[in-house]
Each structure stands twice: as structure tokens, then as C-alpha cells.
């Protein structure tokens, strides 16, 4: 039984690919809109693209991060599970205790390809992957306890897999003064970025339904229907609009709207796979017969589009003599592999105890879709370069046995 559940969990995990907006956002638990400088401002708030600093250079692979998380299982739970030869009721409830309705897994990654700035413009490229997987709690409960209910029902809302991977070539233009602002009000800057997208791969659950029931008169009956759509190449477009204002010498405020006209048209090898399994009136007496029907059909399909839903971000940042504090609120307009329809809030602090030693801390507050995230980073900087590393913990203040995932990231920038 334990091996069966492990296989289920590993299957959900392996269905995920790995990618995030830019790697350094992990350093501050995603409270990064008003911290992004140089090349990164194109992805976070192009209004902040300006020529106050030397040219920023982004080299391949040096600004990268991988992040994997889930809503329920930590390392302690896994160790608790595998250390037992026999699972008693209390052990099973220990496993199920934090699986509230469904087990949700998500993964993101970002890998820099190139990037540089020229005054208040930037040109860059990166690769990003977004993935999500969900499985209904009843699946795990059924594996642990067997069929304790007369019937079970599963649907796509709680049982699905989605993943999208693409590279971008992005151009950002910023530091544009918004006209007609009364002189007594703080100056507002605007900016925009546009991205040509190269779709690398896409997989979506198009349909999923399953029924399972058993009773003495009709025996065991079960059915499953699933349709998975996939493609391995496409082209697309997205854009971002940003606003920024320094309302006081210490306080900054910003707003962005991302994924404007975001869309990828999948033109590469495209197919749909349809799975059907059916069991009718199964009894122990006819178990040796061909007791189920199964079909597996693969068909080519026409090109299709994946919409990247728009996402709103509001942020504030306050600079003190010895540190800075920031807060970001993010709200996706629709649930997708790229965005969350549930809003999230993150706060962060950055400080330099020594001129060459930047430190960072961030915390993303938990919600129904995302666990608590805490980030720690340390770097070494000079007038010409900065190198930094970060680690992020899920559902725990520090990485450890209570973490429901872990993330790592590196950042290396050059200025000349």
C-alpha cells in the first residue's frame, strides 16, 4: 500500500516541469517590483528603466532559479510515512491531515539567456516554465483506506495537470514622464515592455471525469475518461504597462499590468490523447475474466491558442538609512498555469551591514493556493558586479523538515 501511494505522489511530482518572472524575485519572496533594476525592470516595471546607472549586463544561465512547492506534504510527513511497516488509522489521518480537499503541486523556473540596457531601454531574453498539478484528496484516501464509501466522483476541477514553457525576446522602454500631472503632485513615470514568445511546450488537461461505486447487488462499477492536449512549438506575444512614482524622498509606489494581449499559438506537433476505462458489474466470481474495457486514442489536432491571463501588481517601497522595506500585492485575473486567481501579498527587507555585503529577507503570506514562503539571500557586490545566492522555504520560517518545498536561485550582474 505504501508503495502504491509513493508511486502516486511521484507521478504527480514528475508531471511538473521547472521555471518564475526573474530569478532574483526569489531573493525577496516575490516582493520585487520596486527593487528590479536594469534588465530586470523590463519584466517587473519598465517605468523604472532609466539611465541613472551604468549599463547592466545579463549573461546566460547566471540568473536562474528553480522553485517547487505543494500545499500539504512536508519532509517530516514523508519520513513519518516511510518509517512505518504497517499503517494504522492514526498514521493515515496524520498523512491526510493537511490535504484540505486536494493536493496541489506547483513549479516555476527562470533561466537568463542574455540582457543589457542602453539608457532607458533594455533588450533581453529568458526561458520560463510554469506547471501545476492537482489531485483530489479522495484519491489518496481511497488508496489508504480502500472504498469506505458507496461511490466516489472525480472531475477536472480537482484533478488536472497543466504546464507551459516558453522563451521570450523582450524590449523595454521606460522613464517616460506622464504629462498633465499638476505640479503640486509627485511626478509619475511610465514605461512598457513587449515580448515575442517562442513556445517550447504545452500540456493541458482538457477533460477528466471518473466514477467508482460498489454495492452487493451490482458489484463494482468504475469509469474514467480523460483527454490530454499537448504541443511542442509555438509563437506568441505579451506586453506589460508600468507606472512608478517617488511620492516622498523615502517612499516609492508602483503599478503594473502584465500579460496584456498575452497569447501563444501552438503550431508544432499537436495531439490529443483520449483515455477511457470502464468496469461493469465486477464480482469476485468473475475477476479472472476480462473485467474491464480500455481504449487509448491519439489524434492530431489543429493549431490552438493558450491565453496568458492578465495580472495586476501593486507595490510600495520605503527606504531607511540602514535598510529598505517593500510590499507587493499580486492579483491574477484568471487561474492558469502562469497565474493565480487568488491574490497574494509578500513583504521584504534589504540591508547592507557592510558596503559590499547585501542581505535580503522576504516572506509571502499563505493563502488557499500558496503556502507560506520565506526567503534568505546574501551577496557580494562592487561597483562593477554583484553575485548573490538565495534559498526559499515553504510552510516553514527556515528550510528544514517542516518545509513543503524548497527553492534555490543565483544572480550575477555586471555594470560597465
C-alpha positions as CSV (number, residue, x, y, z in Angstrom):
1,X,0.0,0.0,0.0
2,X,2.8,2.4,0.9
3,X,4.5,1.7,-2.5
4,X,1.2,2.5,-4.3
5,X,0.9,5.9,-2.6
6,X,4.5,6.7,-3.2
7,X,4.1,5.9,-6.9
8,X,1.0,8.2,-7.0
9,X,2.9,11.1,-5.3
10,X,6.0,10.6,-7.5
11,X,3.7,10.6,-10.6
12,X,2.2,13.9,-9.7
13,X,5.7,15.3,-9.0
14,X,7.2,14.1,-12.2
15,X,4.3,15.6,-14.2
16,X,5.8,19.0,-13.3
17,X,8.3,21.0,-15.3
18,X,10.6,23.6,-13.7
19,X,10.5,27.9,-14.1
20,X,9.3,32.5,-12.4
21,X,9.5,36.0,-13.7
22,X,13.2,36.6,-13.0
23,X,15.5,34.6,-10.7
24,X,16.1,37.4,-8.2
25,X,12.5,37.8,-7.2
26,X,13.0,34.6,-5.2
27,X,15.5,36.5,-3.1
28,X,12.7,38.6,-1.7
29,X,9.8,36.1,-1.8
30,X,8.3,37.9,-4.9
31,X,8.3,41.4,-3.3
32,X,10.4,42.7,-6.1
33,X,8.6,45.1,-8.4
34,X,10.2,48.3,-7.0
35,X,13.6,46.5,-6.4
36,X,14.2,45.4,-10.0
37,X,16.9,47.4,-11.8
38,X,18.4,47.4,-15.2
39,X,17.4,44.5,-17.4
40,X,15.0,43.1,-14.8
41,X,12.9,46.3,-14.8
42,X,11.6,45.1,-18.2
43,X,9.9,42.2,-16.5
44,X,8.8,43.9,-13.3
45,X,8.1,47.6,-14.0
46,X,9.5,49.1,-17.2
47,X,8.7,52.6,-15.8
48,X,11.8,52.2,-13.7
49,X,14.1,51.7,-16.7
50,X,16.3,54.8,-16.5
51,X,19.9,55.8,-17.2
52,X,21.0,56.7,-13.7
53,X,23.2,53.6,-13.5
54,X,25.9,52.2,-15.8
55,X,24.9,49.6,-18.5
56,X,23.6,46.4,-16.9
57,X,24.7,43.1,-18.5
58,X,22.9,39.8,-18.0
59,X,24.9,36.6,-19.1
60,X,23.5,33.2,-20.0
61,X,22.4,31.0,-17.1
62,X,23.9,33.1,-14.3
63,X,20.5,34.5,-13.2
64,X,18.5,31.3,-12.7
65,X,16.1,29.8,-10.1
66,X,14.0,26.7,-9.5
67,X,11.0,26.6,-7.2
68,X,8.8,23.6,-6.3
69,X,6.1,23.7,-3.7
70,X,2.9,21.9,-2.5
71,X,0.1,22.7,-0.2
72,X,0.2,19.7,2.2
73,X,3.2,17.4,2.5
74,X,6.5,18.2,4.2
75,X,9.6,16.1,4.8
76,X,8.5,15.2,8.3
77,X,5.3,13.7,6.9
78,X,7.3,11.7,4.3
79,X,9.7,10.4,6.9
80,X,6.8,9.5,9.3
81,X,5.2,7.6,6.4
82,X,8.1,5.5,5.2
83,X,9.3,4.6,8.7
84,X,6.2,2.5,9.4
85,X,5.9,-1.1,8.4
86,X,2.1,-1.0,9.0
87,X,-0.2,2.0,8.7
88,X,-2.8,2.3,11.4
89,X,-5.7,4.6,11.3
90,X,-3.8,7.3,13.3
91,X,-1.0,7.1,10.8
92,X,-3.3,7.5,7.8
93,X,-5.0,10.5,9.4
94,X,-1.6,12.0,10.0
95,X,-0.9,11.9,6.3
96,X,-4.3,13.2,5.3
97,X,-4.5,15.9,8.0
98,X,-3.1,18.8,5.8
99,X,-4.6,17.7,2.5
100,X,-7.5,20.0,2.5
101,X,-9.7,18.9,-0.4
102,X,-6.9,18.3,-2.8
103,X,-3.2,18.0,-3.1
104,X,-1.8,20.9,-5.2
105,X,1.7,21.0,-6.6
106,X,3.3,23.9,-8.5
107,X,6.7,24.6,-10.0
108,X,8.4,27.6,-11.6
109,X,11.8,28.3,-13.1
110,X,13.6,31.1,-14.8
111,X,16.8,30.9,-16.7
112,X,18.5,34.0,-18.2
113,X,19.8,33.9,-21.8
114,X,21.1,37.4,-22.3
115,X,20.2,41.0,-21.5
116,X,21.6,44.5,-21.5
117,X,20.5,48.1,-21.0
118,X,21.1,51.3,-23.0
119,X,19.9,54.4,-21.2
120,X,16.2,53.9,-20.5
121,X,15.8,50.9,-22.8
122,X,16.6,47.2,-22.4
123,X,16.8,44.1,-24.6
124,X,16.8,40.7,-23.0
125,X,15.8,37.0,-23.4
126,X,15.0,34.3,-20.8
127,X,13.3,30.9,-20.6
128,X,10.4,30.3,-18.3
129,X,8.4,27.3,-17.4
130,X,5.2,27.2,-15.3
131,X,3.5,24.0,-14.1
132,X,0.7,22.9,-11.8
133,X,-0.8,19.6,-10.8
134,X,-3.8,18.9,-8.6
135,X,-5.2,15.6,-7.2
136,X,-8.4,15.2,-5.2
137,X,-8.0,14.1,-1.5
138,X,-10.3,11.2,-2.1
139,X,-7.7,9.6,-4.4
140,X,-5.3,9.4,-1.5
141,X,-8.0,8.5,1.0
142,X,-9.1,5.7,-1.4
143,X,-5.6,4.3,-1.6
144,X,-5.1,4.4,2.2
145,X,-8.5,3.1,3.3
146,X,-10.0,1.4,0.3
147,X,-13.6,2.1,-0.7
148,X,-15.2,3.1,2.5
149,X,-18.0,5.0,0.7
150,X,-20.6,3.6,-1.7
151,X,-19.5,5.9,-4.5
152,X,-16.8,8.3,-5.5
153,X,-16.7,11.0,-8.1
154,X,-13.7,12.9,-9.6
155,X,-13.6,15.8,-12.0
156,X,-11.2,18.1,-13.8
157,X,-11.6,20.9,-11.2
158,X,-9.6,18.9,-8.6
159,X,-7.7,16.5,-10.9
160,X,-5.6,18.1,-13.6
161,X,-2.1,18.8,-14.9
162,X,-1.1,21.9,-16.8
163,X,2.3,23.2,-17.9
164,X,3.6,25.9,-20.3
165,X,7.2,26.6,-21.3
166,X,8.4,29.4,-23.5
167,X,11.4,31.7,-24.2
168,X,11.0,35.4,-24.7
169,X,12.8,38.2,-26.5
170,X,11.8,41.4,-24.7
171,X,12.3,45.1,-25.3
172,X,11.6,47.6,-22.6
173,X,11.3,51.4,-22.7
174,X,10.8,53.5,-19.6
175,X,11.4,56.6,-17.6
176,X,8.6,58.4,-19.5
177,X,7.1,61.3,-17.6
178,X,3.3,61.2,-17.5
179,X,2.0,64.6,-18.8
180,X,-0.6,66.9,-17.3
181,X,0.2,66.0,-13.7
182,X,-0.4,69.1,-11.5
183,X,2.9,70.5,-10.3
184,X,1.9,70.1,-6.6
185,X,1.6,66.3,-7.1
186,X,4.5,63.9,-7.3
187,X,5.9,63.1,-10.7
188,X,4.7,59.8,-12.3
189,X,6.8,57.8,-14.7
190,X,5.5,55.3,-17.2
191,X,7.0,52.5,-19.2
192,X,6.2,49.5,-21.3
193,X,7.7,46.3,-22.5
194,X,6.9,44.0,-25.3
195,X,7.9,40.3,-25.7
196,X,8.0,38.0,-28.6
197,X,7.4,34.5,-27.3
198,X,8.7,31.2,-28.6
199,X,6.6,28.4,-27.3
200,X,8.6,25.4,-26.2
201,X,5.9,23.1,-24.9
202,X,2.4,22.9,-23.6
203,X,0.3,20.3,-21.9
204,X,-3.3,20.8,-20.6
205,X,-5.9,18.6,-19.1
206,X,-8.9,19.2,-21.4
207,X,-11.3,16.7,-19.7
208,X,-11.3,14.4,-16.8
209,X,-14.2,12.5,-15.1
210,X,-14.2,9.3,-13.1
211,X,-16.8,7.4,-11.2
212,X,-16.3,4.5,-8.8
213,X,-19.1,2.7,-6.9
214,X,-19.7,-0.7,-5.3
215,X,-22.7,-2.5,-3.8
216,X,-23.7,-6.1,-3.2
217,X,-26.3,-6.2,-6.0
218,X,-24.4,-4.6,-8.9
219,X,-20.9,-5.3,-7.8
220,X,-18.1,-2.9,-8.6
221,X,-18.6,-0.3,-11.3
222,X,-16.0,2.2,-12.5
223,X,-15.3,4.5,-15.4
224,X,-12.6,7.0,-16.3
225,X,-12.5,9.5,-19.2
226,X,-9.5,11.8,-19.7
227,X,-8.4,14.0,-22.6
228,X,-4.9,15.5,-22.6
229,X,-3.8,18.1,-25.2
230,X,-0.1,18.8,-26.0
231,X,2.1,20.6,-28.4
232,X,5.9,21.2,-28.7
233,X,6.2,24.5,-30.5
234,X,4.5,27.9,-31.0
235,X,4.8,31.6,-31.3
236,X,3.2,34.4,-29.2
237,X,3.2,37.8,-27.8
238,X,2.8,39.6,-24.4
239,X,3.3,43.1,-23.1
240,X,3.4,45.0,-19.8
241,X,2.5,48.5,-18.8
242,X,4.0,50.1,-15.7
243,X,3.7,53.2,-13.6
244,X,6.0,54.5,-10.9
245,X,6.2,57.5,-8.6
246,X,8.6,58.6,-5.9
247,X,5.9,60.2,-3.7
248,X,8.4,61.3,-1.0
249,X,12.2,61.1,-0.8
250,X,11.8,57.7,1.0
251,X,8.6,56.3,-0.4
252,X,8.0,54.8,-3.8
253,X,4.8,53.4,-5.3
254,X,4.2,51.3,-8.4
255,X,1.6,49.6,-10.5
256,X,1.9,47.1,-13.4
257,X,-0.4,45.2,-15.7
258,X,1.3,42.2,-17.1
259,X,0.4,39.8,-19.9
260,X,-1.5,42.4,-21.9
261,X,-2.6,40.6,-25.1
262,X,-0.7,37.6,-23.8
263,X,-1.2,34.6,-26.1
264,X,0.7,31.7,-27.6
265,X,-0.4,30.0,-30.8
266,X,0.8,26.4,-30.8
267,X,1.9,25.3,-34.2
268,X,4.3,22.5,-33.6
269,X,3.4,18.8,-33.4
270,X,0.0,18.8,-31.8
271,X,-2.1,16.0,-30.5
272,X,-4.9,15.0,-28.1
273,X,-4.8,11.7,-26.3
274,X,-8.1,10.3,-25.0
275,X,-8.2,7.5,-22.4
276,X,-11.3,5.5,-21.4
277,X,-11.5,2.7,-18.9
278,X,-14.8,1.1,-17.9
279,X,-15.7,-1.7,-15.4
280,X,-19.2,-3.1,-15.3
281,X,-20.7,-5.3,-12.6
282,X,-17.4,-6.8,-11.3
283,X,-17.8,-9.6,-8.7
284,X,-15.1,-11.8,-7.1
285,X,-16.5,-14.7,-9.1
286,X,-15.7,-13.2,-12.5
287,X,-12.5,-11.5,-11.5
288,X,-10.4,-13.7,-13.8
289,X,-12.4,-12.7,-16.9
290,X,-11.6,-9.6,-19.0
291,X,-13.4,-7.5,-16.5
292,X,-12.6,-4.0,-18.0
293,X,-12.7,-2.2,-21.3
294,X,-9.9,0.2,-22.2
295,X,-9.3,2.5,-25.1
296,X,-6.4,4.8,-25.8
297,X,-6.7,7.0,-28.8
298,X,-4.2,9.6,-30.1
299,X,-5.2,12.1,-32.8
300,X,-3.7,15.1,-34.5
301,X,-5.4,18.4,-33.9
302,X,-5.5,21.9,-35.4
303,X,-3.4,24.7,-34.0
304,X,-4.7,26.2,-30.8
305,X,-4.0,29.1,-28.5
306,X,-3.0,29.4,-24.9
307,X,-4.1,32.7,-23.3
308,X,-1.8,34.2,-20.7
309,X,-4.3,35.9,-18.3
310,X,-3.5,39.4,-17.3
311,X,-2.0,40.0,-13.8
312,X,-2.1,43.2,-11.7
313,X,0.6,44.1,-9.3
314,X,0.6,46.9,-6.7
315,X,3.8,47.7,-4.7
316,X,5.3,50.1,-2.3
317,X,8.9,50.5,-1.0
318,X,10.2,52.6,1.9
319,X,13.9,53.4,2.2
320,X,15.5,53.9,5.6
321,X,19.1,54.9,6.3
322,X,20.1,51.3,7.2
323,X,17.6,49.2,5.3
324,X,14.6,49.2,2.9
325,X,11.2,47.7,3.2
326,X,8.8,46.7,0.4
327,X,5.3,45.1,-0.1
328,X,3.8,43.6,-3.3
329,X,0.2,42.6,-3.9
330,X,-0.4,40.4,-7.0
331,X,-3.8,39.5,-8.4
332,X,-4.3,37.3,-11.5
333,X,-7.5,37.8,-13.5
334,X,-7.9,34.0,-14.1
335,X,-6.5,30.7,-12.9
336,X,-3.9,29.2,-15.3
337,X,-0.5,27.5,-15.5
338,X,1.0,31.0,-15.4
339,X,-1.2,32.9,-13.0
340,X,-3.2,32.5,-9.8
341,X,-6.7,33.9,-9.5
342,X,-6.2,34.1,-5.7
343,X,-4.4,37.3,-4.7
344,X,-1.2,37.1,-2.7
345,X,0.8,39.5,-0.5
346,X,4.6,39.5,0.0
347,X,6.8,41.7,2.1
348,X,10.6,42.0,2.1
349,X,13.6,43.8,3.6
350,X,17.0,44.5,2.2
351,X,20.1,45.8,4.1
352,X,23.8,46.2,3.7
353,X,25.6,45.7,7.1
354,X,28.8,46.3,5.0
355,X,29.0,48.2,1.7
356,X,29.9,45.1,-0.2
357,X,27.5,42.6,1.6
358,X,23.9,42.9,0.5
359,X,21.4,40.8,2.6
360,X,17.8,40.1,1.8
361,X,14.8,38.6,3.6
362,X,11.2,38.1,2.2
363,X,8.0,36.5,3.3
364,X,5.0,35.6,1.1
365,X,1.9,35.2,3.2
366,X,-0.1,32.0,2.7
367,X,-3.5,31.6,1.1
368,X,-5.7,28.8,-0.1
369,X,-3.4,28.1,-3.1
370,X,0.1,29.0,-1.9
371,X,1.9,28.0,1.3
372,X,3.9,30.4,3.4
373,X,7.2,31.2,1.7
374,X,10.3,32.7,3.4
375,X,13.5,33.8,1.5
376,X,17.0,34.5,2.6
377,X,19.8,35.8,0.4
378,X,23.4,37.0,0.7
379,X,25.7,38.6,-1.9
380,X,29.0,40.2,-2.7
381,X,28.9,43.5,-4.7
382,X,31.2,46.1,-6.0
383,X,30.8,49.0,-8.5
384,X,31.4,46.6,-11.4
385,X,29.5,43.4,-10.4
386,X,27.2,41.6,-7.9
387,X,26.9,37.9,-7.2
388,X,24.2,36.6,-4.8
389,X,22.6,33.3,-3.8
390,X,19.2,32.7,-2.2
391,X,17.2,29.9,-0.7
392,X,13.5,29.8,0.0
393,X,11.5,27.7,2.4
394,X,7.8,26.7,2.1
395,X,5.5,26.5,5.2
396,X,8.5,27.0,7.5
397,X,10.5,30.0,8.5
398,X,13.7,28.2,7.7
399,X,14.4,25.3,5.3
400,X,14.0,22.0,7.1
401,X,11.8,19.0,7.9
402,X,8.7,21.2,8.1
403,X,9.2,22.7,4.6
404,X,6.7,21.9,1.9
405,X,9.2,22.6,-0.8
406,X,12.5,24.4,-1.4
407,X,13.8,26.9,-3.9
408,X,17.3,28.0,-4.9
409,X,18.4,30.9,-7.0
410,X,21.6,32.6,-8.2
411,X,22.1,36.1,-9.5
412,X,25.2,37.6,-11.2
413,X,25.2,41.0,-12.8
414,X,27.8,43.2,-14.4
415,X,27.9,47.0,-14.8
416,X,30.2,49.0,-17.0
